[in-house]
Structure formats: C-alpha cells, structure tokens
Amino acid sequence: MSDTLPENLTALDDRARLNTFDGGLLDRTPDAELERLVARAAEVSGFPIALVSLVVDQIQFFRAQVGLPPDLEASRATDRHISFCQYVVAGDQPLLIEDATRKPALPTELMERYGIRAYVGFPLHVAGKTVGSFCVIDVKSGKLKPEQLEELSKLSQAVSARLEALARKWAPPADATEEKAHRAWMAVAESQSLMSLTEQFAAGQLTLEEFQRGLGVLASLGGSLKKEP
Amino acid sequence: MLSRIQALQEDHSRLRALLRNCEGAGVRDLAVALLRLEEVFVPHHQAKLALYDDSVLAFQAAGDKTSVSVLSIFRANTRVMSAAILGFLQSPDPDPGRFSERFSAVASTMRSMLSTEEKVVFPLCTRFAQQPRLQP
C-alpha cells in the first residue's frame, strides 16, 4: 500500500494492455457479481462511492459503481487523464490517498467538480495486464483501518476473477487488421459514455447543469477523435 | 429550416432501415450493406452539422443562450460519435462473430444519436423556425 504517485505513466498506453479490452469488459449492461462486490466495498470501507474502474484508452469506464452522482452514473466515465485510477494502473500497486487536496500532483478536476477527497484503489488484472482499479472514494478526508484494507484487497481479487471470466470470450487482436478494427471499435465503446449522458438529458433525467458537468469531465474524449466523416 | 429538418428526419428513417439490413445481412452481403449505410450516413452527417451551425448562429442572434448551449453540446457529441461510427464502418473486423457483436454497440450508438436528436434538437429548431421574424 503506497501513498506515492508513480511518475511514469507509459504503461497506460501499452498496446498489449489496451488490446485486453473487448466487449465483455466494456459492456454497459450491469453485472450482478460486480455490482455485489462494489456494494460490499462501500459497506466495508464506510465510503459512499465504490467503483470497478477500467482505465481504457481515453477514458476510465465504471464497469460497476455505487454512490456516483447522477451525471457520472449516466456517463459512467471520465477522461482518463483526470482520473486517480490511472495511477493505480500505471504503478500496478494499491494507492491510498487520505486527502487529495494535500497531493498537488493529482489532477484537480474531480476534486473541484465532485469534492473528491479520500481514495483507496487496488489494481485489477486480466490476462496478466493491469486493466483498472477497484476503489472506494469519499468526499471527506479519511483513512481506513488495516483490516478494512485487507478485506478490500480480497474483494479486488474477486473482481479481477470476474473480469477475467467476462473477458475470456474473444482472443486479443492477432494481426494489424484485427488491431485496427479493435481500435475503431474501442472508439465507439468509449463514445457510448457521451451517448448515455445525452440519452438521460434528452429523457429529462438530468438537468442541463448536470449534463454540462458530466460532459466537462469527458472534455478530452471529443478532442481525441478528430476525423470527420 | 423546416424543410431541412424534414429531410434529416427522412434520412433517419433510411438509416434505421439500413441498420436493420446490416444486422440481418449474411457474411456475403455484409460488406455491401455496410457500404450503403456509410453512403447515406456521411452526407447526412454533413447536412446535420450545417443545420447545427446555422441554428447556433440563429439562436445566438436571438439571444437564446440556453438553446445555444444545448445545440453546441449536441453538435460536439454528434461529431465525436459520428467519427467513431465511421471509423468502425471503415475498419470492419475480419472475424464475423466478433464483428457482429461489436456492430450491435455501433447500431445502438447510432440509434441513440438519432432518437436523442429527434427528442431535443429537431423540436428546438422546429419551434424556432416557426417564429417567422427570428428565422435565419
């Protein structure tokens, strides 16, 4: 367990790691087992938010969640570069942040928009690659006891096992054509966060302010796809 | 503006039919079905962006900041999602089973885009166009 942020983030863009993500992992259909595990994590920690966050190419995608505000519940994603979970993946080790405001190296967007303060994340593995973080989050600073951390660590192993089962369906891309197709599909999968947010706004389930806040933490996603039809 | 919205709505019907064709196509017919979808989708997207641009200017001139915000957001989202969809159509996966599974995400993205525009953008532009003095 470390409270030090890794400086080297190159592992995030490792192609073999990104090739691990396919339909089963990026599916937006709720998975009962993952939902149960995040609910248990919130209960164990006493923190209101618990996530299975998959740190993908442009975004972190919340494969399972409890306690998110309505806009993040709708998009189930933020830009990757403003996430805390990217450090868990890059360092491939648990990360403990008692008070994010005392960590000047952390991105400030989530603190400013959602008041995030305390964070505890454990790396998640699929096919030998670090794909995300199983984390609990609070809007006030806080520290967990060793027995709580031990229980969360065990739960994170169960999450990894479940993700491994979900990812087993398709083999990673075998050649350049398959890899190109995979990257194109990932762009669609990542853009579904915008789609979901827009759907809920159109259905009157989000206010314009909530819609704009949710878009604000996905601002880089648009910039990553320059090509116009 | 009303005739442009009507033309876009007709495109939506055509795109939905083409999506159904792609979903029902066998391996042999799929490439042609995807090409037809792309052939309608690309000019439709361009026409839609032109409508967005004109509407944003019109709402700006009318001082309607909320509508400008909403249309600007939809315009940006449409760009992102359309670029992703087009990238997928132009790089189909050689594995038919995997392609089919992934295509369902693409079809759902496109359907969602069409239906949210029908719920939010088209009514907004229609209401505006029906106010003769404010029409661009």
HADDOCK unambig.tbl for C-alpha pairs under 7 A between the chains (distance, minus, plus):
assign (segid A and resid 178 and name CA) (segid B and resid 93 and name CA) 5.92 0.50 0.50
assign (segid A and resid 178 and name CA) (segid B and resid 94 and name CA) 6.77 0.50 0.50
assign (segid A and resid 180 and name CA) (segid B and resid 91 and name CA) 6.56 0.50 0.50
assign (segid A and resid 181 and name CA) (segid B and resid 88 and name CA) 6.84 0.50 0.50
assign (segid A and resid 181 and name CA) (segid B and resid 91 and name CA) 5.01 0.50 0.50
assign (segid A and resid 181 and name CA) (segid B and resid 92 and name CA) 5.65 0.50 0.50
assign (segid A and resid 181 and name CA) (segid B and resid 93 and name CA) 5.04 0.50 0.50
assign (segid A and resid 184 and name CA) (segid B and resid 84 and name CA) 6.78 0.50 0.50
assign (segid A and resid 184 and name CA) (segid B and resid 87 and name CA) 5.47 0.50 0.50
assign (segid A and resid 184 and name CA) (segid B and resid 88 and name CA) 4.87 0.50 0.50
assign (segid A and resid 184 and name CA) (segid B and resid 91 and name CA) 6.68 0.50 0.50
assign (segid A and resid 185 and name CA) (segid B and resid 88 and name CA) 5.73 0.50 0.50
assign (segid A and resid 185 and name CA) (segid B and resid 102 and name CA) 6.79 0.50 0.50
assign (segid A and resid 187 and name CA) (segid B and resid 84 and name CA) 5.39 0.50 0.50
assign (segid A and resid 188 and name CA) (segid B and resid 81 and name CA) 6.96 0.50 0.50
assign (segid A and resid 188 and name CA) (segid B and resid 84 and name CA) 5.00 0.50 0.50
assign (segid A and resid 188 and name CA) (segid B and resid 85 and name CA) 6.19 0.50 0.50
assign (segid A and resid 188 and name CA) (segid B and resid 106 and name CA) 6.51 0.50 0.50
assign (segid A and resid 191 and name CA) (segid B and resid 80 and name CA) 6.96 0.50 0.50
assign (segid A and resid 191 and name CA) (segid B and resid 81 and name CA) 5.84 0.50 0.50
assign (segid A and resid 192 and name CA) (segid B and resid 109 and name CA) 6.53 0.50 0.50
assign (segid A and resid 194 and name CA) (segid B and resid 77 and name CA) 6.73 0.50 0.50
assign (segid A and resid 195 and name CA) (segid B and resid 109 and name CA) 6.68 0.50 0.50
assign (segid A and resid 195 and name CA) (segid B and resid 112 and name CA) 6.83 0.50 0.50
assign (segid A and resid 195 and name CA) (segid B and resid 113 and name CA) 6.94 0.50 0.50
assign (segid A and resid 199 and name CA) (segid B and resid 112 and name CA) 6.99 0.50 0.50
assign (segid A and resid 199 and name CA) (segid B and resid 116 and name CA) 6.02 0.50 0.50
assign (segid A and resid 202 and name CA) (segid B and resid 116 and name CA) 5.77 0.50 0.50
assign (segid A and resid 202 and name CA) (segid B and resid 119 and name CA) 6.30 0.50 0.50
assign (segid A and resid 202 and name CA) (segid B and resid 120 and name CA) 6.05 0.50 0.50
assign (segid A and resid 222 and name CA) (segid B and resid 80 and name CA) 5.34 0.50 0.50
assign (segid A and resid 225 and name CA) (segid B and resid 80 and name CA) 6.08 0.50 0.50
assign (segid A and resid 225 and name CA) (segid B and resid 83 and name CA) 6.50 0.50 0.50
assign (segid A and resid 227 and name CA) (segid B and resid 83 and name CA) 5.81 0.50 0.50
assign (segid A and resid 228 and name CA) (segid B and resid 79 and name CA) 6.98 0.50 0.50
assign (segid A and resid 228 and name CA) (segid B and resid 83 and name CA) 5.50 0.50 0.50
assign (segid A and resid 229 and name CA) (segid B and resid 42 and name CA) 5.55 0.50 0.50
assign (segid A and resid 229 and name CA) (segid B and resid 83 and name CA) 6.06 0.50 0.50
assign (segid A and resid 229 and name CA) (segid B and resid 86 and name CA) 6.45 0.50 0.50
